[in-house]
């Protein structure tokens, strides 16, 4: 039986500020934004620009408890949490830098490709990466 990841939850403080950042600043596509009245929350899905409809999406999950709030911005314990693959590192790096995205590790060429680490609006670390060795 084939399996794949459907969604990855990203804990956020506020739906609208998260949408403004990921869609407005990073250029992600807003896939869904539906109110769930029985749980008083929203089902907000985004995906990177140009990703196919079948691609894994990110679920922007608003923290609902103080315990969940503790993980906003530190979902991976200070490590890189998400890896954003691009087909043109220089284009996207320049666009993000112009948009004010904070890079905490400058661009570097590695055996597998070009990579830099940036922070999202909450402080989660992301790799912006263009693979050059054929890996996915």
HELIX and SHEET records of a PDB file:
HELIX    1   1 UNK A   15  UNK A   19  1                                   5    
HELIX    2   2 UNK A   20  UNK A   25  3                                   6    
HELIX    3   3 UNK A   66  UNK A   69  1                                   4    
HELIX    4   4 UNK A   89  UNK A   98  1                                  10    
SHEET    1   A 4 UNK A   7  UNK A  12  0                                        
SHEET    2   A 4 UNK A  57  UNK A  62  1                                        
SHEET    3   A 4 UNK A  41  UNK A  47 -1                                        
SHEET    4   A 4 UNK A  29  UNK A  36 -1                                        
SHEET    1   B 4 UNK A  80  UNK A  85  0                                        
SHEET    2   B 4 UNK A 125  UNK A 131  1                                        
SHEET    3   B 4 UNK A 113  UNK A 119 -1                                        
SHEET    4   B 4 UNK A 103  UNK A 110 -1                                        
END                                                                             
